[in-house]
Amino acid sequence: MISLILTAVYLTFPLMIAGILHMIVVKTNVLPALTKPIHVRLFGANKTWRGLLIMPFFGVIGVYTTLAIYPWQDLLSVRIPSEFPFPVVLGLSLGFAYVLFELPNSFLKRRMGVQPGAPATRYKSVFFMLDHLDSALGCCFVYSFVLSVPVLTILITLAIAPTIHVVVNLVLWAIGVRKAKF
């Protein structure tokens, strides 16, 4: 069981790293010309072309960073192969999935009249979970096909990913990278 939990944490690292890098880009307004919304009415002003274009790149950085900081991969039930081009393809796929799986949640919030970046007032707990699970769902979708990750590992990853997401958000908020705690 420890191996499954360690594997689940391991699988969240690339998306955690990509998400942190994205928050830094948003905070420092890197590439401002790409901050055009994908579609304001459907997804809101915060889902931009910049995110769609840079998250796959950050996914690659996340995968390579994960490979570098996890020398104890022998303890894991699933490992990311380090032979080129696999980490690049996986990173690009994770980055796209991260962004694409956030769009349905944004779409639902816009239909309910929730302003971009604001918390939902109706179905608050449902949207809180979706906000902290959507990108992990996308990444687990990629992992299930690319790495043949067992269903139990996917379920454990989905169970712990929201907690990791909340903790990372709190740290980013505490150091001034994020505006809101959640």
GIHULIN-V234625 format. One record per backbone hydrogen bond with DSSP energy under -1.0 kcal/mol. NH is the residue of the N-H (numbers start at 1). CO is the residue of the C=O. Records with the same first field share a line. If there is no record, write none. Layout:
BEGIN
NH=CO / CO
END
This chain:
BEGIN
5=1
6=2
7=3
8=4
9=5
10=6
11=7
12=8
16=12
17=13
18=14
19=15
20=16
21=17
22=18
23=19
24=20
25=21
26=22
27=23
28=24
30=25
34=31
35=32
38=47
43=39
44=40
48=46
49=36
50=34
52=48
53=49
54=50
55=51
58=54
59=55
60=56
61=57
62=58
63=59
64=60
65=61
66=62
67=63
68=64
69=65
75=72
76=73
86=83
89=85
90=86
91=87
92=88
93=89
94=90
95=91
96=92
97=93
98=94
99=95
100=96
101=97
102=99
106=102
107=103
108=104
109=105
110=106
111=107
112=108
113=110
114=109
118=115
127=123
128=124
129=125
130=126
131=127
132=128
134=130
137=133
138=134
139=135
140=136
141=137
142=138
143=139
144=140
145=141
146=142
147=143
149=143
154=150
155=151
156=152
157=153
158=154
159=155
160=156
161=157
164=160
165=161
166=162
167=163
168=164
169=165
170=166
171=167
172=168
173=169
174=170
175=171
176=173
177=172
178=172
END
